[in-house]
Amino acid sequence: MKHAFLKKAFFLHLSGLLFLAGCSMAPNYTRPEAPVPQAWPSGPAYKGAASQALEPEAVQLKWEQFFINPQLRKLIKLALDNNRDLRIATLNVEKSRAQYRIQRADLLPSINGNGNATMERTPSDLSSSGEAITSHSYTLNLGVSSYEVDLFGRVQSLKDQALEQFLSTEQAVRSVRLSLVAEVANNYLTLAADRERLKLARETLESQRVSYNLIKSRFSAGASSELDLRQAQTSVDSARVDVARYTSQVAQDENLLALVVGGPVPAELLPSGFEAAGMMRELSSGVPSEVLQRRPDIMEAEHLLKGANANIGAARAAFFPRITLNTSIGTSSDQLSGLFSPGSFAWGFAPQFTLPIFDFGRNKAGLTVAERDRDIYLAQYEKSIQSAFREVADALAVNGTITEQLDAQQSLVQATSESYRLSQARYMGGISSYLDVLVSQRSLYTTQQSLIGVNLTKLSNLVTLYKVLGGGSE
């Protein structure tokens, strides 16, 4: 009966201390005001960019819904499965989760069971009776060792900081995933564009060879000068240079895509055509406040800010007393068979009280460090918002003007194509020199290559817009 009363008193005392624990001294957290305007920029560069006639939920599309091209979808899936950067980020999440669980466990006492046996022989020379004595001692305990009663919230603040760090790593993984999806898409589009450039260079080389053979025949017949022949040869050699250059560039694009994907890219997943590669959904921009709260990099920065804010509570609590408990309850006997006999019950309660008196400014300096860390993370959080606003604004500026630029470039290609046709006709009619033909041909080739570049800019910017708007839901 007495044993039951002592046990009950022991656990009631321990429960009372646990109830008193947990008073946090961390500052109340309020989300800082975003240091950016409430609306996206406006002006000629943003024509139609912020008021697209699209469904509001378009900005929340998953990547599988945003990218329509089935080859690109498969490549992105391969990258998400194999990419080492994403794997490292995921492992960091698991590590951070384990660290949070360790910190959270400090809020509760660790109850350990231990037993020991002591056998000691005292020689006759040291014995008070003049005879050798052999003594035995057996103990079996269940107790709490070095448990800190968190009266001022130090352990709770450390736990909150660990939680925010864990949550920040989760957002870091989302950010890596989003960046990886965009990188695969952009590399895929670049490869498609360079393949298109290589195709154009080969077609131009073939056309220039035909022209060269024609000029060579005319030169042999005395109808063309050697200058015309050499100019035609320079056009052929220039096209050969471009074919070799773009062949190398395509190979490098494929190697880069394989690196991002995390393994060899099957031939059937490589882009077959530039137009088909760019099949994507359009996006609406939304409003800044919604976009900035959806981006994982900003959410990561805010979690780090919250963690730094919680750490101030731990630094403040260091100024106050710290109470540590060492308790035990069990049995003790000089005979192993007597451990559970009546009268063998034993208990111990050893609280320790620590009050900082002279720490030579250590705790004050620690608080200053915690507060400056909070200020640093606040500045980084605000900078991430400003950078995000700028990225979205830049993408909207391109998106608002790229259609007009594309129309102008297509018109320019048509005009230079007609100029090339007319210069050829005038040369064959003996009205103008072959130099006019050469200039027109080079202008046409340059504008055709530029058209591929403008198309690539349009598609890549759409991928960038998807990324900077937050990448939709996971």
Secondary structure, 3 states (H helix, E strand, C coil): CHHHHHHHHHHHHHHHHHHHCCCCCCCCCCCCCCCCCCCCCCCHHHCCCCCCCCCHHHHHCCHHHHECCHHHHHHHHHHHHHCHHHHHHHHHHHHHHHHHHHHHHCCCCCEEEEEEEEEEEECCCCCCCCCCEEEEEEEEEEEEEEEEECCCCHHHHHHHHHHHHHHHHHHHHHHHHHHHHHHHHHHHHHHHHHHHHHHHHHHHHHHHHHHHHHHHHHHHCCCCCHHHHHHHHHHHHHHHHHHHHHHHHHHHHHHHHHHHHCCCCCHHHCCCCHHHHCCECCCCCCCHHHHHHHCHHHHHHHHHHHHHHHHHHHHHHCCCCEEEEEEEEEEEECCHHHCCCCCCEEEEECCEEECCCCCCCHHHHHHHHHHHHHHHHHHHHHHHHHHHHHHHHHHHHHHHHHHHHHHHHHHHHHHHHHHHHHHHHHHHCCCCCHHHHHHHHHHHHHHHHHHHHHHHHHHHHHHHHHHHCCCCCC
